[in-house]
Amino acid sequence: MTTEILQPGSSIRIDKFTVAPDTDHSATGRLAKWFEAVGFGFHEARAEAEDIPAYAAAHAADHRTLWGAYDDDGGPHRWDVDVPVATYGTMVNTLNVGRGRLVDTHLVTAVTVRPTHRRRGLLRRMMTEDLQTAADNGLAIAALTASEATIYGRFGFGAATLTRNVEVDVRERFAVLPPAYGRIDVVEASAVVGLSTDVFARFHERTLGSIGRQYSYPRRAAGVWGDERPKEDKAVRTAVHYDDDGQPDGYVSYKFAGWETQPYTMKVVDLVAATDAAYLELWRYLGSIDLVERVTFGLAAADDPLPWALADRRSHKVTGDEDVLWLRILDPVKALEARGFAVDGAVSFTVKDTLAHSEGAFTLSVSDGGASVHRLDTGSSTDATMDVAALGSMYLGGVSASTLAVAGHITPSIPGALETLDSLFNAARAPYCITHF
């Protein structure tokens, strides 16, 4: 653990610590108090004392670093001073940046600031120090999933992937047109953790924009952990699809919304497919469940093929969309040279970055799917200028440079610059992230 006073004369100190699986289990311990603050920030119930060991094991498995800002000052009846007034967490996992390339990425999570301590620079202090440490450690990309979209742009993060909330009418008119293949089994909960981990690994390797998953995900897919607590959710069921060779290539976990919900609705808890064909087979299974009229799924891809595979595409309804993954480029040279590209070409650009990590002018040359990036002298003229958040949004191909230019985030300097950027950064499939953290 490290401790630092926020500033001379301040009553606020910032602690950073990691979690060992065999410590921090006490209901009155440091980790439990940190969870109290996170729960307060996200309007969640207080953690039960008996759940702390499970959360400790999960955080240790994820190799998380936790930050807490503590204020020892206050009135006579104030909340426990050992409960942080602000929280922040990090871990490292892999990001698929194209052509199966997985890059270690700095993940930011559990960001809260108590209303009583807003506008004191707590988030800025933790975020700027943390991003500098990540850059110093050689990580080229930082990422987060944002609860509030207005916070993180000022730190250089840009929304990079989108998902859709969908409702599918699975009554008589529902039918998946491509021929069926393989088989689907309903599986024991005890087998799901391993099966879901293996299937997700295959999905992750083939899916641009996918982030590696933390400890809790396969356990929630299995129903071993519920949404609210790390306790069994007996309402969760899981079906696994096997290909013609008997290998698992997709799974769906789901639960019934209850007889009081009209129309009768099945909610997808987690749906992961290692192939497009397996994805459609999982939907064929969901549409075959008796006594169900509607299936809801909150993480469909932006270019979801399902409606195009249905006999009646109007049975598929998009009810909303969500930006999932936000990216912050810390080192444009390393980040772009790690990315896979589909077309050859060259372009130069200037990046504006108030935190200075990506500030500067660069040339990008792509040949045979690989990139070569060079930093130019300060003040060099380039084909376009962009803010670092725009570079993060464009990095995976989820939005075009032309669109970002209309929105005021990219300014071309020469004719054709936007078209070149569009061509280079275009992705055949929209980037797709189904992992929150």
N, C-alpha and C positions, 0 to 999 in steps of 0.2 A: 504494500500500500504506500502511496505517496500523498502527502498533504501539503497544500499551499494556501497561504492567505491571499484572498482576492486582490487586495491592495492595502497599503499601509493605513492603519486606523480603522479598517473595516472589520465588522463582526462576522463576515462571511469567509468561510474557508472551503476549498475544493479538495475532495479526496478522490483518488483513483485506486481501484482495487480489482483483482481477479478473484474467481470463485474456485475453490478446491472442492471436489465432490464429497469429501468427508468432513467439511467444516461449514460454518455459517448456517447450521440447521436450526438454531434456536429461534423461537417465536419472537424473542426480544433482541436478536442479534442484528448485526449490521445489514445483512442481506434482506432480512424480513422488513427492516425499516425502509430500505431502498424500494422494495416492492410496494410498501404502503404509499410511497410518494408517486410511483408510476401508476398505481391503481387510481390514486386521487386525480392525477393529470388526465387519465383516459376515462374517468367516470366509471370505474369498475369497482366491484365489491372488494373489501379487504381480503387478502389471502388468508386461508385457514392455516393454523399453525402446523397441522399434520401434512400440508402440501409443500412446505418449505424444502424438505429434503429432495423431493422430486424436481422442483424448480432449480435447486442448487446443482443437481446432477446434470440437468439440461444445460444450464449456463456454463458449467465446467466442460461439458462435451463440445459446446460451441466455441470454447476458448474466448469467451467474451471479456472485455474490459469494461468496467462500470465506473461511472463518474457520479459523484453526489456533491452538491453545493449545500453547505450547512450554515445556518445563521444561529449563533448562540445568544443573540439579543432578542428582545420581545417582551410582551406584557405578561402579567402574572398567570394568566389562564391559557396561554398559547399552547398550541400542539407540541408534542414531544420534540425537543430540539435535535434528537437523533434521527428524525425523519427529514430527509433532504428537502430543501425548498426548490431544487432543480435537479433533474436527472439527465443522464446521457449514457449511451452504451455503444460499443463497437465490437465487431468481429470481422474476420476475413473469410470469404468464400469465393467460389469461381463464377465468372460471368462468361457465357458463350458469346464471343465477338465475331462469329462467322466462320464458315468452313470447318466447324468442329473445334475451333481454337478456344480453350478455356483459360481465362486470365484471372489471377488472384486479384480480388477487388475489395476495397475497404468499405464495409457496410456500417452505416450509422442507424441507430435504433433507440427506442425508449426515450425520446426527447420530450421533457416536460419542464415547465417553469410555473411555479405557484403564482396565482394572480397577485398575491401580496408582494411579489418580488419581480414583477415584470419591469422592463425598461431600466434595468440596472446593469445590463451588459453581460449577464450570466451566460446566455446561449452563445453570444458572440465570442466570449472568452473561451468557452469549451470548444466550440466549433472551429475557430481559427487555429487554436493550439493543436487540436486533434488532426486537422487536415495537414498542418505543417509536419506533424510527426509521421503521418502516413506517407507524405511525399518524401520525407527524409529516409523512410524505410524502403523506398524504392517502388511503392505502389503507384501506378499511373492513373488509376480510376477510383473514385469514391462513389457510393451509391446509397440511396435510401428509398423507402416508400413513405410518402407524405400523407399525414392526416389532414394537414392544412396546406393548400396550394400557394398561399401568399408568403410563406416564411422563407423558403429555401433558395429562391431565385437570387436573393441578395448575397448568398454565399457561393454562387456560381453553378448551382444545380439546375438542370433542365429536364423536363418530362421527356422520357425516351420510349416508353411502351404504353400501349393502350389495351384494355380488355373491355368486353361487353357483357352486360347483364342480359340474359335471354330467358324467355319463357317459351316452352314448346308444348303445343296442344297434342297430346298423345292419345286422343280418342280415335274413332273409327278411321278418320282420314289420314292418320299418321302411317307412313311407310318409308323405309329407307330403300332407295332404288338399286344401288350396286349389289351384285350377288353376295350372299353371305359366305363367310369362310371361317375356318377354325372352329373353336368352341368356347363357350363361356361357362364357368363354374362359380357358384356362390361358395366362398371359402371361409374357413374358420378364422376368427379374429386373431388367433395366436400365430397364424401364418402370414398375416397381412403386413406386419412391420418389415419382414425380410423381402416379401414379394414387391411391395410398393417401393422399397429402396432400390431394388434392382431395376424395376421398370422406369423409375424416375431417372436413374443414371443414364439409361438409353435415351430417354426424352431429352435430357439435359445436353447430351453430346450432339444431338441433331438440331437443336432449336436455338436459333439466334435470339439473344435477349434473355435467355433463361439464367437464373441465379441458383446456385447450389443451395440445398435445403438444410435447415437447422434440425436439431435433435427432435423437436416436437412434432414435425410434420408426419412422419410415418406412423407415429403413435395416435395422432388424431384421425388419420385415414383408417386405422384399425379399430377406432372406437376405444382404444386403451386409455386415451385422454379425451375428455370432453372439451367443449368450447370454453367453459367457464373454469373448470378445475382439472387437474391431472388425475381424474378418476374415470372409471369405465363409463362410457355412454352406451347403454345396451340397446339404444334405438338405431345405432349405426349398423348398416349391412354393407358388405363389400363383395363385388363380383369381379372376377379376373378373366380376361380374354387370353386364350392360348392360340398361337398360330398353327399352321398345318403340321409343323414339326413338333408341336407340343411345348413350345417355348412361350412363357408369359410375355405379352407385348402391350398390355394395357389393363387398367383397373378403374373401377368407379366405386366410390363410397358414397352412401346416400342415406337419408332418413326421411321418414314420413312427417309431414307438417302437422298432422292431427286431423281428426274427423270434423273438427269445428271450422277448418279452413275450407273455403269454397272458391273455385273448384278444388277437388281433392288433389293435393299437391305433394310431389316428391322433391325434396331439395338435394341437389348434388353437394356433398361435402368436399369431395376431391375427385378429379377426373384427370388421369394422365395416360397418354397413349404414346408409345414409341414409334408408331407408324400411323399414317393417315387412314389406312384401312381399318386398323384397330380402333381408331377414334369413332368411325362410323358404326362399327360393330357394338361398341359400348352404348351408343345411342339406340341402336336397334334393340338391345336388351332393355334399356330404360323404357322404351316405348311399348314393351311387351309385358310390363308389370300390371297385374290385375288391380282393379279398383282405383286406378290413378288416372286423372284427367289432364294433369299439367305437370311438367318437370321444369324446375328452375335451376339455372346455372349462372353463377356470378363471375366466371373467369373464362368466357369464350374468347377466342382470338378475334382480333380486329378484322381479319379476312377469313373468318370461320367458313369452312366448306359445307357445313351441315345443311343450311337452307338450300343449297344447290343440289344436294343429294336426296332431297325429300320429294315424294310424289306431289305434295302440295306445299310449296315453300311458304305459303301464307300461314301455315301452322307454326312457323318460327317467328317470334316477335322480339325485337330488341327493345329493352325497357330502360336502358341507360348505358353509359360508358364511364370508364375510370382510368385515369393515368396511374400506372402501377409503379414502374421503375423510373427513378430520377437519377441521372448521372452527372458527375462532376469530374471533368478532366483535370488531373493534376500534372500530367506530363504529356503534352501532345505528341512528342516524338515517339515515346514508348507506346502510348495508347494506339496511335495510328499504325505503327509498324506491326503491332500485334493483331490488328483487325484483318479479316479476310475481305478481299474485294473481288467483284465479278468482272469488271472491265478495266482496260488499261487507260491511262491518261495522266495528265499533270495539271496542277493548279497551285497557285500561291495564295496565301491568306494571312491576315493579321488578326490576332486574338487580343481582345481587351479583357483584362482580369484585375479587378480591384484588389484581390488577394495576392496577385503577382505570380501564382504558380504557373499559369499558362500564358502569361503576357509575352507578346513578341510576334515576329513575323516568321513564316515557315513556307517551305515548298513541299508539296506532296507529289510523288511520282509513283505510279502503279504499273507494274508489269507482271504478267502471268500470275495474278492474284495476290502478289506481295507488294508491300509499300516500302518506299524509302523516303524518309522525312528528314529535312535539314532545317536548322534554325538560321535565319538570315540576320544580317547586321541590323542594329537598331535604326529605325527610320527608313528602311528599305520599302520601296513601293511594291504593292502586291495587287492581285486581281480582285480581292474582296476583303472586307473587314467585318468581323463578327464579335459578339460578346461570348464569353466562355460558356454561358448557359446554352447558347445556340449550338455551340460545338457539341455539348453533351446531348442535346435533343437530336441532333442530326447524326450522331456517331453511329448508331445502329441502323439508320435508314428509316426510322419511324416517321419522320417528317422531312419534307424536301427543303432544300435551301431556298427555292423560289417562294414557298409558303412563308418561311421565316423572314425572308426579305420584305414581303408584303406587311408582315407584322412588325417590322422595324428592327429586327435583330441582326440582319445581315445587310451590308451595303456593298454592292458590286462597284468596282473601279473601272472595269473594262467591259465592253460588250461580250456576251457569251460566258461570263464568269459563273453565273448562276446555273446555266445549262451544264457546264462542266462539273460543278459541284453536285448537281442532281444526278448526273450520270455515274459519277464515281461512288457516291454514297447510297445509291439506290439498292434496295434489297428485293430479291424475287418474292419473298414472303415477308409480311410484316413482323417485326421483332415481337416476341411473345414471352411474357414473364408471368408465371402463375404462383410465384412465391412471394409472400409478404414477410417482412421481418422488422 
